[in-house]
Amino acid sequence: MILKYSVDPVDFRTMTTHKIREKFLLDELFVPDEVRLYYSEIDRAIVGGAFPKSAELQLRGSKRETGSDYFNSRRELGIINVGGNGSVIVDNKEYELEKLECLYIGKGDKTISFKSLSRDDFAKFYFVSYPAHIEYPDKKIGINDAEVTELGSQEMANKRTIYKYIHPNGITSCQLVMGITILEKGNVWNTMPPHTHQRRSEVYMYFDVEDDSVVFHYMGEPSETRHIVVRNLQAVISPIWSIHSGCGTKAYKFVWAMGGENQEFDDMDGITIDDIL
């Protein structure tokens, strides 16, 4: 498990491009036949990827980072498949996930494993976990059953659809809120004008970014913005003081996940274009 310690906004102003990438970018989430885990000090989020090719992969607990015998001993977990068809096996119950389908796994489940169902198109399971205090039931949801919000316009190059999976009106959780955003072709901006979340942190994982394209992910305080160049299947951690917005060279998709003091999707501290430097 790779540790990511927090950074305060004053130190952030002095950081180089290399240092910003080192602290906030999760650049190798999908390694063949591995479960790759990043532990963020911010809200104690664990962000990971499982890329099963030749074998079934186990998600295990860690005595050092979580002090537990199994991963969900005191945690909840949201999983979204961004690859080919695959299965997640939870305490001997198998859930098949097609691309863009989501599975919530509540606190207390002891064994979790991942496998691909095709050798032509391997599954890629992206997941985010936060500490949990109540056992909620495991539940699978597809994109057609998600709560949908359409935002933006072609004129502003930000026409996009938000699909909410884990949230107060969808799959119940302790603190995790999770879903995906899909930009329409010819649209490149997300979350502009931006916002911060004083009461929770957020993680963006960009996917279906074409090989000849990148996303410029903007972060920092509104008066001290910086950017990270993000490529396909990479994620960025956003502290409570940081905006989180992106502009791609082509359309793309991303998984967003939040954890913290509340689960209200619209609990944002809005920032106007005039406030950004």
C-alpha positions in Angstrom: 0.0 0.0 0.0 1.4 3.4 -1.1 1.0 6.2 1.5 0.0 9.7 0.5 0.4 12.2 3.3 -1.6 15.5 3.3 -0.3 18.9 2.3 -1.5 22.3 3.6 -2.4 25.1 1.2 0.5 27.3 2.2 3.1 24.7 1.4 1.2 23.8 -1.8 2.0 27.3 -3.2 5.7 26.5 -3.2 5.6 23.1 -4.8 7.1 22.1 -8.1 5.3 20.2 -10.8 7.2 17.1 -9.8 6.2 17.5 -6.1 2.5 18.2 -6.9 2.4 15.0 -9.0 4.1 13.0 -6.3 1.7 14.1 -3.6 -1.6 14.1 -5.4 -1.5 11.9 -8.5 -2.3 8.2 -8.4 -0.6 7.2 -11.6 -0.4 3.4 -11.5 -3.8 2.1 -10.4 -4.0 -0.8 -12.9 -1.0 -3.2 -12.8 -1.7 -6.6 -14.5 -2.5 -9.3 -11.9 -2.1 -7.0 -8.9 -4.4 -5.1 -6.5 -2.8 -1.7 -6.3 -3.7 0.4 -3.2 -3.0 4.0 -2.3 -3.7 5.2 1.3 -4.5 8.9 1.7 -4.1 10.6 5.0 -7.0 12.9 3.9 -10.2 11.4 5.3 -8.3 8.1 5.5 -9.4 7.2 1.9 -8.1 4.1 0.3 -8.1 4.3 -3.5 -7.3 1.2 -5.6 -7.4 -0.7 -8.8 -7.6 -4.5 -9.5 -6.6 -5.7 -12.9 -7.1 -9.5 -13.0 -5.7 -11.2 -16.1 -4.3 -14.7 -15.4 -5.6 -15.2 -11.8 -8.3 -14.2 -9.3 -7.1 -11.4 -7.1 -7.7 -11.0 -3.4 -8.3 -7.7 -1.6 -6.6 -8.1 1.8 -6.4 -6.1 5.0 -3.3 -4.5 6.3 -2.1 -4.6 9.9 0.1 -1.5 9.4 -2.4 0.9 7.6 -5.8 -0.3 8.9 -5.0 -2.6 11.8 -7.4 -5.2 10.6 -7.4 -8.9 9.6 -9.6 -8.2 6.5 -10.1 -5.1 4.4 -13.8 -4.4 5.2 -13.4 -5.0 9.0 -14.1 -1.3 9.7 -14.5 0.0 6.1 -17.0 0.3 3.3 -16.1 0.0 -0.4 -17.4 1.3 -3.7 -16.3 -0.5 -6.9 -16.9 0.6 -10.5 -15.8 -1.6 -13.4 -14.1 0.5 -16.1 -12.9 -2.5 -18.3 -14.3 -5.7 -19.7 -16.8 -7.9 -18.0 -15.7 -9.3 -14.6 -16.9 -10.6 -11.3 -16.4 -9.5 -7.7 -16.8 -12.4 -5.2 -17.8 -11.3 -1.7 -18.0 -14.0 1.0 -18.6 -16.6 -1.7 -21.4 -14.6 -3.4 -20.5 -13.6 -7.0 -21.5 -10.3 -8.5 -20.9 -9.9 -12.3 -20.1 -6.4 -13.3 -20.2 -5.1 -16.9 -18.4 -1.8 -17.8 -19.7 1.2 -15.8 -21.6 -1.0 -13.3 -21.1 -0.4 -9.6 -21.0 -2.6 -6.5 -21.2 -1.3 -2.9 -19.7 -3.6 -0.3 -20.6 -2.8 3.3 -18.6 -3.1 6.5 -18.1 -6.6 7.8 -17.7 -8.7 4.7 -14.5 -10.8 5.1 -13.4 -12.0 1.7 -13.4 -9.9 -1.5 -11.8 -11.0 -4.8 -11.8 -10.0 -8.4 -11.7 -11.9 -11.7 -12.1 -11.2 -15.4 -14.7 -13.1 -17.4 -13.0 -12.8 -20.8 -9.4 -13.2 -22.1 -10.1 -10.8 -24.9 -11.1 -7.8 -22.7 -10.0 -7.9 -19.1 -11.9 -6.3 -16.3 -10.5 -3.2 -14.5 -12.1 -2.7 -11.1 -11.6 0.8 -9.7 -12.5 1.3 -6.0 -12.6 3.8 -3.2 -13.0 3.0 0.5 -13.6 5.0 3.7 -14.0 4.0 7.4 -17.5 2.9 8.2 -19.4 2.6 11.5 -22.6 0.7 10.4 -23.1 -2.4 8.3 -25.1 -1.6 5.2 -26.0 -4.4 2.7 -24.0 -5.1 -0.4 -25.7 -3.8 -3.5 -25.1 -3.7 -7.3 -26.3 -1.0 -9.5 -26.1 -0.4 -13.3 -25.9 2.9 -15.2 -29.6 2.7 -16.2 -30.7 2.6 -12.5 -28.5 5.6 -11.5 -29.9 9.0 -10.6 -29.1 11.2 -13.6 -28.3 14.9 -13.8 -27.5 16.6 -17.1 -25.4 19.7 -16.9 -23.6 22.2 -19.2 -24.0 23.3 -22.8 -22.3 22.8 -26.1 -21.6 26.5 -26.2 -19.5 26.2 -23.0 -17.9 23.0 -24.1 -19.0 21.3 -20.9 -22.1 19.3 -21.8 -22.1 16.2 -19.5 -24.2 13.7 -17.7 -23.7 12.8 -14.0 -24.7 9.3 -12.9 -25.0 9.0 -9.1 -24.7 5.4 -7.7 -23.8 5.6 -4.0 -25.6 8.6 -2.4 -28.5 9.3 0.0 -31.2 8.6 -2.6 -29.4 5.6 -4.1 -27.2 2.9 -2.5 -27.0 3.7 1.2 -23.6 4.0 2.8 -22.0 5.5 5.9 -20.0 8.3 4.2 -19.0 7.2 0.7 -20.6 9.1 -2.2 -19.7 7.8 -5.7 -20.6 8.0 -9.3 -19.4 8.8 -12.8 -19.5 11.7 -15.2 -19.5 11.3 -19.0 -18.7 14.2 -21.3 -20.4 14.4 -24.7 -18.3 14.3 -27.8 -16.8 17.8 -28.5 -17.0 18.8 -24.8 -13.9 19.0 -22.6 -14.6 20.9 -19.4 -15.8 19.5 -16.1 -16.7 21.4 -12.9 -16.1 24.9 -14.2 -16.8 27.3 -12.5 -15.2 25.1 -9.8 -16.0 24.6 -6.1 -14.3 23.3 -3.0 -15.8 21.0 -0.2 -14.8 22.3 3.2 -16.6 19.3 4.8 -15.2 16.5 2.7 -12.5 15.5 0.2 -12.9 14.1 -3.3 -11.0 11.8 -5.7 -11.3 12.0 -9.5 -10.3 9.0 -11.6 -10.2 9.7 -15.4 -10.9 6.9 -17.9 -11.6 6.4 -21.6 -9.1 9.2 -22.2 -7.7 8.3 -25.7 -4.0 7.6 -26.1 -3.4 10.9 -27.9 -5.2 12.9 -25.4 -4.7 14.2 -21.8 -6.7 16.0 -19.2 -5.4 19.1 -17.5 -6.7 18.7 -13.9 -6.8 22.0 -12.0 -6.3 22.2 -8.3 -5.2 24.5 -5.5 -6.9 27.4 -3.7 -8.8 29.6 -6.2 -6.1 32.3 -5.9 -3.2 29.9 -6.3 -4.2 27.4 -9.0 -1.9 24.8 -10.5 -2.5 21.9 -12.9 -1.6 18.2 -13.2 -1.5 16.5 -16.6 -3.6 13.3 -16.2 -3.6 10.4 -18.6 -6.0 7.4 -18.9 -6.8 5.5 -15.7 -5.0 7.9 -13.4 -6.6 9.6 -10.4 -6.1 12.9 -8.4 -6.8 13.4 -4.7 -8.5 16.8 -3.8 -8.1 18.2 -0.3 -10.9 20.2 1.2 -9.1 23.5 0.3 -8.6 22.7 -3.4 -10.7 23.2 -6.4 -11.1 20.2 -8.7 -11.8 20.8 -12.3 -10.5 19.4 -15.6 -10.2 20.3 -19.3 -9.3 17.6 -21.8 -7.9 17.7 -25.3 -10.9 15.4 -26.2 -14.0 14.2 -24.3 -13.4 11.7 -21.5 -15.2 10.1 -18.5 -14.3 10.1 -14.8 -15.3 8.4 -11.6 -15.8 10.8 -8.7 -15.9 9.7 -5.0 -16.3 11.7 -1.8 -16.0 11.1 1.9 -16.3 13.3 4.9 -18.8 15.0 7.2 -21.9 14.6 5.0 -23.3 13.0 1.9 -25.3 15.8 0.3 -24.2 15.9 -3.3 -24.8 19.7 -3.6 -22.9 20.6 -0.5 -20.3 22.7 -2.3 -18.6 26.0 -1.7 -19.0 27.7 -5.0 -16.4 29.9 -6.7 -17.0 32.4 -9.4 -14.8 32.8 -12.5 -13.8 36.2 -11.2 -12.3 34.6 -8.0 -9.8 32.4 -10.0 -6.2 33.4 -10.5 
